[in-house]
Amino acid sequence: MRVLLRRLAYVATFDTEDQELSDADILIDGPRIAAVGHDLHAGDADRVIDGTGLLALPGLINAHQHLFQASLRTLPPLERSGMPDFLRLQDELVLRRWREGRFGAADMRATARAVLAESVLGGVTTVADQHTVFPGAEPEPYVEAVIEAAAEVGVRLHAGRGSVTFSRARGGMVGDVFAEPVDAVIRHAEKLIAAHHDPEPYAMTRIVLAPSGVVADVPEMFRAFADLAAAHPGVRLHTHLHHHEDTRFARARFGTSPWRILTEHGFTGDRLWVAHGVTPPPEEIAEYAAAGIGVAHIPVADLKLGWGLAPVRRYLDAGVTLGFGTTGSMTNDGANLLGDLRVAALAHRAHRTDPGEWPTVRELLAMATRGSAACLGRPDLGSLAVGQAADIACWDLTTVDRAGTHDPLAALLFTGLSDIASLVLVNGTPVVEDGRLTRIDAATAAREVRALAAADGGRAR
Ligand SMILES: [Zn+2]
C-alpha cells in the first residue's frame, strides 16, 4: 500500500538536521516513509490524503506507562498524597479486585484498550508499558492481554514484564501478595520473548524487562534481567530511578544510591532507560551519559506527587538521552502526552530564573519523539525521514483556537482547545482519521473501563 500525504501545512521532521518544511508532502510505501519533500508525485499511490492545514510530526512515543492503573483514576485519597499512600492504595485495590475476580486478563485487556485508545487519539503511536503487579502464585496473562489490546487499537507496544521480588515482609514498599521468585519471573519473561518479541525494524511488539526498582526488587532480579536481555537482540531494560522515594529508601536501607545498586548488578549500559530521574546526585549525571542510558522525563506525575522536576537542562548539557512519558493513571490520571509536554514547557520556568535554561518547545517535542525512540532502542522511529517507520501524527492548525499563531510547534503546545489529533498513522496505516479511531469504538472502550471502576462500589474512596 502506497499512501501520499499531500500539501501538509507544516512538517517538523525531527530528523538529524531538524528540518522543518512548509507546504510539504510525505510518501509512504508499506510500513516506511519513501519520501519527504515538496510536490511529490502521487504516481501509483493507492491513496492520497489531503494534508491541507495540518501540522505533521513523528508519532509521539510514551516512554513510561502502567496501563493496568487506568480504572483507578482520580482516587480521592490520592488527590493530595505521596508515593507511600499511592502504593498502599494500589496494593489494597488491586488485591481486592483480584480476590473478587475483577483483576483478570479480560479486565486488563479492556483497561489497556481504553488508555491506548486515548493515547493514539492524542498522537501517540508507541507506548512503553511496565506491568508490575502479578497477584497470586499463578498470575494471569496480563502482559499478553496488553499485547492483544495494542493490536486491536493498532498502536506500537513495548511491553514491559515488571516484577516485585522484595515486598513489605522483607522491608520493601509493595504488598507481599505481589511477590514472585526471581526464577519464576525469568521463566515468564523468556516465554514472552519467545512468543511476542520482534527484533526487526518496524516491529509492532517488543518485550522489555522492567523490574519495579530498588524499593520492590532484590538485587538478583536486576542481574537476572540484564543477563536475559543480553541474550536477545532488541530486548531492553527499564526501571524507575531517582523518583525521590527510591533515593531516600536506598540511602536509608543500603547506604548508597539506587544507581549504584543497579550498576553493581549489571543493570546498566545503552540497553537501559529509566523513568523519572528527579533526584539524581549531581555527580551521577555524567555517569548516565557515559553509560549511554536514557532517562524518561515524567513531569506531571513528578509534580502531582510533590517530587519536583527532573534537572532536564543538566541532563541535556551532559549529553544524556532524554525521553518523555506520562507514567500510569494512579499518579498522573490522564495519558495525554501532549498535555504533559505543555505542563513541562511551563513548569520548568517556575524552577529556574534564567530563561536560557527553560526547555524549548522543540527540545520537549524532541524528547517525546526521537528521544523516546532512542530510549526504546528504536532508530526506525521518532523522526520523519526516508526509511523511517511511517508513524505520523497530524493536528489541525486552521481551527479558531489556533488562529493568529506564528510558530506551528509552539501553537501545538501553547494553544488549542483540544489535543486530539486529526490524523494518526502507525506503520503507514491510519489509526485515527478526522479525529476518530479507525479500529475500535472509543465509546465502547470507555464504557468497559467505567464498569470496572464502578464495580468498586465507591470503596475506592
Ligand atoms: Zn512508573
Residues whose N, C-alpha, C, O or C-beta is under 5 A from the ligand:
A	BS01	ZN	T327
